[in-house]
Amino acid sequence: MRLSCAPRKVFLLTFVALLIASVALAEENDVNEFTSDEADAMYTASDAGAGSAAYVSRVLFLNASSQSFPSFPAGSKVNVAVAFQNNDNEASQVVFLMNGLLQPPHQYHIVLQNFSVVRQAREVKKSETVSMHYTFRPEPHLEPGEYNLVIGLYVQNSATNQTYFITSFNSSIMVEDPLGTDPRTVLTYFTLLSIFGGIAYIVGSKMGIVKMIKAMTHSKSSTGSGAHHMEMGTGSTGYDPAYINAEHQRYRDEVLRKKSTDAHSRRASGSPKKRK
């Protein structure tokens, strides 16, 4: 048994839309991972470059109640503004990468989660200050508690082509319990519900359940239209005997019988007699 054209198209369009939305959310949280050794190199490069490079970088948490010790629900998107100031009076700096990571408190050699690496091509001229937008999302399954967050920039000196890492934020944050209305969770449940609904519809169509439901619905609608037809009176040829009084039914049958007898008598008397 084949599905009708319209439900099939609606199901396919819904499934494709949910698939595209899932892929878009997956790409949004796609991360380019780096190892713990690279995390250690980050601190080394930051400390080594602090004395020679003339720069300042800071982070502003846009949806946090505290800037010194921010807290975020696990699984929710965090928006930050990363500011970079070039105090070099001779050369401009080019910001080409932004990234971040999450670590256990006071265990800087361990990386729990890598956040997205965002490519930039932002030239910052001498004595200029710019700001860039960055987002990350703590893993929903993280245990609530204190963690160490690192956010930084990879910058290149346009005069010497030297590349160095600038630490914009390296301090403790609080990860709280996840929110109950996480968009990713809602989309996942909705996708599963749509898939199960489509499978149930296909199985029901092959087993004849859908056809039976449609037949029952059509029967109810036909009964409703018949009751509506009865309101026009019993003079119509279409009526339901269940709505007619028994005495009235007998009277109607008697009238019809007499009319039939009279018509037959008139036809018999009006016909020419055969000659012998």
LOLUMTI-217074 format. One record per residue (C-alpha): z, x, y. Coordinates in nm, 4 decimals. Example, Ala and Ser with C-alpha at 12.3 -4.5 7.8 and 13.67 -1.06 7.14 Angstrom:
REM LOLUMTI-217074
> 0.7800	1.2300	-0.4500
> 0.7140	1.3670	-0.1060
END
This chain:
REM LOLUMTI-217074
> 0.0000	0.0000	0.0000
> -0.1031	0.1448	0.3327
> 0.0923	0.1382	0.6544
> -0.0527	-0.0643	0.9386
> -0.2237	0.1408	1.2077
> 0.0181	0.0694	1.4928
> 0.3514	0.1564	1.3179
> 0.1930	0.4699	1.1725
> 0.0809	0.5922	1.5164
> 0.4200	0.5160	1.6709
> 0.6003	0.7046	1.3937
> 0.3699	1.0067	1.4210
> 0.3988	1.0229	1.8012
> 0.7785	0.9950	1.7830
> 0.8017	1.2679	1.5210
> 0.5736	1.5034	1.7192
> 0.7737	1.4427	2.0401
> 1.1027	1.5202	1.8658
> 0.9530	1.8312	1.7062
> 0.8312	1.9588	2.0447
> 1.1713	1.8922	2.2029
> 1.3478	2.0784	1.9213
> 1.1129	2.3776	1.9564
> 1.1638	2.3809	2.3340
> 1.5410	2.3887	2.2957
> 1.5136	2.6585	2.0307
> 1.2968	2.8735	2.2581
> 1.5393	2.8202	2.5422
> 1.8167	2.9795	2.3405
> 1.5974	3.2499	2.1869
> 1.7642	3.5901	2.2100
> 1.6414	3.9457	2.1903
> 1.9251	4.1154	2.0117
> 2.0534	4.4667	2.0628
> 2.3011	4.6585	1.8515
> 2.6591	4.7627	1.9092
> 2.5433	5.1208	1.9767
> 2.3279	4.9895	2.2596
> 2.6279	4.8012	2.3915
> 2.8247	5.1275	2.4007
> 2.5299	5.2930	2.5783
> 2.5502	5.0197	2.8379
> 2.8980	5.1252	2.9386
> 2.8018	5.4919	2.9315
> 2.4962	5.4360	3.1518
> 2.6957	5.2207	3.3911
> 2.9751	5.4719	3.4277
> 2.7359	5.7672	3.4603
> 2.5225	5.5995	3.7222
> 2.8060	5.4653	3.9323
> 2.8542	5.7919	4.1168
> 2.4878	5.8630	4.1972
> 2.3126	5.5275	4.2406
> 2.3638	5.3362	4.5639
> 2.3784	4.9762	4.4439
> 2.6109	4.6777	4.4074
> 2.5740	4.3866	4.1660
> 2.8003	4.0823	4.1309
> 2.7965	3.7523	3.9418
> 2.8751	3.4051	4.0753
> 2.9523	3.1366	3.8140
> 2.8035	2.8149	3.9470
> 2.9876	2.5685	3.7230
> 3.3271	2.7352	3.6834
> 3.6558	2.6485	3.8523
> 3.7618	3.0146	3.8706
> 3.5489	3.3236	3.9384
> 3.8095	3.5760	3.8241
> 3.8799	3.4062	3.4889
> 3.6097	3.1438	3.4238
> 3.6214	2.9018	3.1328
> 3.3328	2.7243	2.9602
> 3.3017	2.4742	2.6736
> 3.1448	2.6185	2.3606
> 2.7860	2.5081	2.3151
> 2.7330	2.4191	2.6823
> 2.4897	2.5910	2.9183
> 2.6420	2.8237	3.1769
> 2.4575	2.8885	3.5037
> 2.5220	3.2054	3.7016
> 2.3729	3.3694	4.0081
> 2.3404	3.7471	3.9799
> 2.3349	3.9268	4.3159
> 2.1950	4.2768	4.3567
> 2.2211	4.4878	4.6708
> 2.0163	4.8055	4.7183
> 2.2071	5.0480	4.9413
> 1.9589	5.3319	4.8868
> 1.8056	5.4227	5.2236
> 1.5110	5.6078	5.0720
> 1.3683	5.4169	4.7742
> 1.3358	5.0600	4.6539
> 1.4692	4.9435	4.3201
> 1.2894	4.7220	4.0663
> 1.4959	4.4816	3.8547
> 1.3005	4.4262	3.5317
> 1.5563	4.2934	3.2775
> 1.8659	4.0730	3.2762
> 2.0829	4.0238	2.9695
> 2.4333	3.9513	2.8486
> 2.6589	3.9589	2.5443
> 2.9924	3.8299	2.4212
> 3.2625	4.0443	2.2600
> 3.6130	4.0044	2.1208
> 3.8795	4.0923	2.3781
> 3.9431	4.4676	2.4049
> 3.6961	4.5445	2.1239
> 3.3980	4.6771	2.3140
> 3.2247	4.8229	2.0081
> 3.1728	4.4745	1.8541
> 2.9086	4.2250	1.9662
> 2.9732	3.8634	1.8662
> 2.6766	3.7036	2.0390
> 2.3701	3.8271	2.2245
> 2.2378	3.6108	2.5037
> 1.8803	3.5750	2.6228
> 1.6999	3.8727	2.7713
> 1.5148	3.7579	3.0836
> 1.2248	3.9666	3.2088
> 1.2055	4.0250	3.5826
> 0.9709	4.2105	3.8159
> 1.1845	4.1877	4.1264
> 1.1405	4.4658	4.3797
> 1.4427	4.5144	4.6028
> 1.3691	4.7158	4.9126
> 1.6193	4.9504	5.0729
> 1.9190	4.7772	5.2324
> 1.8067	4.4451	5.0829
> 2.0136	4.1953	4.8825
> 1.8612	3.9490	4.6357
> 1.9987	3.6912	4.3914
> 1.8601	3.5866	4.0525
> 1.9387	3.2930	3.8268
> 2.0626	3.3494	3.4707
> 2.1785	3.1070	3.2017
> 2.3530	3.1533	2.8686
> 2.5166	2.9297	2.6111
> 2.8221	3.0302	2.4021
> 2.7782	2.9508	2.0358
> 2.9124	2.5966	1.9593
> 3.1001	2.7250	1.6513
> 3.3027	2.9843	1.8430
> 3.6763	2.9453	1.8095
> 3.8406	2.8465	2.1408
> 4.0070	3.1456	2.3012
> 3.9613	3.4518	2.5199
> 3.6484	3.6680	2.4970
> 3.4913	3.9515	2.6916
> 3.1639	3.8735	2.8710
> 2.9130	4.1363	2.9853
> 2.6185	4.0555	3.2137
> 2.3983	4.3276	3.3541
> 2.0631	4.4369	3.4946
> 1.8155	4.7016	3.3935
> 1.6859	4.8611	3.7145
> 1.4246	5.1259	3.7846
> 1.4132	5.3564	4.0846
> 1.0632	5.3351	4.2337
> 1.0753	5.6931	4.3655
> 1.2028	5.8769	4.0563
> 1.1128	5.6159	3.7867
> 1.4658	5.6580	3.6544
> 1.5926	5.3551	3.4616
> 1.9596	5.2653	3.4504
> 2.1841	4.9736	3.3571
> 2.4001	4.8036	3.6196
> 2.7022	4.6051	3.5062
> 2.7227	4.2842	3.7079
> 3.0135	4.1340	3.5180
> 3.2448	4.2829	3.2552
> 3.5632	4.0860	3.2221
> 3.7479	3.8182	3.0243
> 3.6445	3.4538	3.0011
> 3.7890	3.1536	2.8200
> 3.5799	2.9601	2.5671
> 3.7044	2.6030	2.5300
> 3.6450	2.3288	2.2739
> 3.2859	2.1982	2.2705
> 3.2005	1.8769	2.4479
> 3.1384	1.5705	2.2343
> 2.8100	1.4862	2.4095
> 2.6289	1.8122	2.3529
> 2.2531	1.7464	2.4096
> 2.1488	1.9612	2.1152
> 2.3801	1.7691	1.8788
> 2.2534	1.4333	2.0074
> 1.8904	1.5434	1.9645
> 1.9614	1.6693	1.6119
> 2.1175	1.3394	1.5046
> 1.8373	1.1410	1.6677
> 1.5735	1.3520	1.4928
> 1.7404	1.3077	1.1529
> 1.7758	0.9334	1.2118
> 1.4064	0.9036	1.3009
> 1.3009	1.0999	0.9930
> 1.5199	0.8913	0.7613
> 1.3945	0.5717	0.9265
> 1.0331	0.6765	0.8734
> 1.0981	0.7641	0.5086
> 1.2746	0.4306	0.4536
> 0.9808	0.2454	0.6092
> 0.7279	0.4246	0.3875
> 0.9332	0.3656	0.0709
> 0.9890	0.0026	0.1676
> 0.6171	-0.0472	0.2231
> 0.5287	0.0959	-0.1175
> 0.7923	-0.1189	-0.2894
> 0.6782	-0.4352	-0.1111
> 1.0018	-0.4819	0.0831
> 0.8281	-0.4669	0.4195
> 0.5708	-0.7240	0.3080
> 0.8486	-0.9530	0.1842
> 1.0348	-0.9273	0.5154
> 0.7145	-1.0031	0.7068
> 0.6495	-1.3048	0.4800
> 1.0019	-1.4365	0.5397
> 0.9600	-1.3924	0.9141
> 0.6247	-1.5711	0.9048
> 0.7777	-1.8534	0.6992
> 1.0561	-1.9023	0.9505
> 0.8102	-1.9066	1.2380
> 0.5917	-2.1616	1.0516
> 0.8946	-2.3848	0.9908
> 0.9839	-2.3657	1.3557
> 0.6294	-2.4594	1.4616
> 0.6324	-2.7542	1.2125
> 0.9548	-2.8916	1.3587
> 0.8012	-2.8615	1.7036
> 0.4939	-3.0541	1.5779
> 0.7154	-3.3394	1.4550
> 0.8395	-3.4009	1.8090
> 0.4937	-3.5364	1.8977
> 0.5553	-3.8455	1.6795
> 0.4811	-3.9760	1.3328
> 0.1333	-4.0960	1.4303
> -0.0039	-3.7528	1.3569
> -0.1343	-3.6750	1.0128
> 0.0878	-3.3710	0.9819
> 0.4568	-3.4540	0.9316
> 0.7546	-3.3538	0.7258
> 0.8882	-3.6392	0.5013
> 1.2347	-3.4874	0.5187
> 1.2617	-3.5996	0.8822
> 1.1422	-3.9633	0.8077
> 1.3852	-4.2452	0.7274
> 1.3368	-4.3844	0.3748
> 1.2975	-4.7438	0.4967
> 1.0418	-4.6382	0.7542
> 0.8579	-4.4406	0.4899
> 0.8364	-4.7493	0.2627
> 0.7123	-4.9614	0.5527
> 0.4477	-4.7032	0.6383
> 0.3297	-4.6842	0.2759
> 0.3056	-5.0654	0.2612
> 0.0980	-5.0811	0.5804
> -0.1346	-4.8107	0.4528
> -0.1698	-4.9924	0.1194
> -0.2616	-5.3240	0.2909
> -0.5133	-5.1516	0.5146
> -0.6699	-4.9909	0.2132
> -0.6869	-5.3278	0.0265
> -0.8390	-5.5125	0.3265
> -1.1006	-5.2418	0.3752
> -1.1937	-5.2578	0.0084
> -1.2222	-5.6409	0.0250
> -1.4478	-5.6248	0.3298
> -1.6759	-5.3774	0.1616
> -1.6913	-5.5977	-0.1499
> -1.7734	-5.9207	0.0391
> -2.0272	-5.7606	0.2686
> -2.2365	-5.6070	-0.0088
> -2.5587	-5.8112	-0.1113
> -2.5500	-5.9887	-0.4434
> -2.7929	-5.8836	-0.7071
> -3.0614	-6.1309	-0.8002
> -3.0847	-6.2403	-1.1606
END
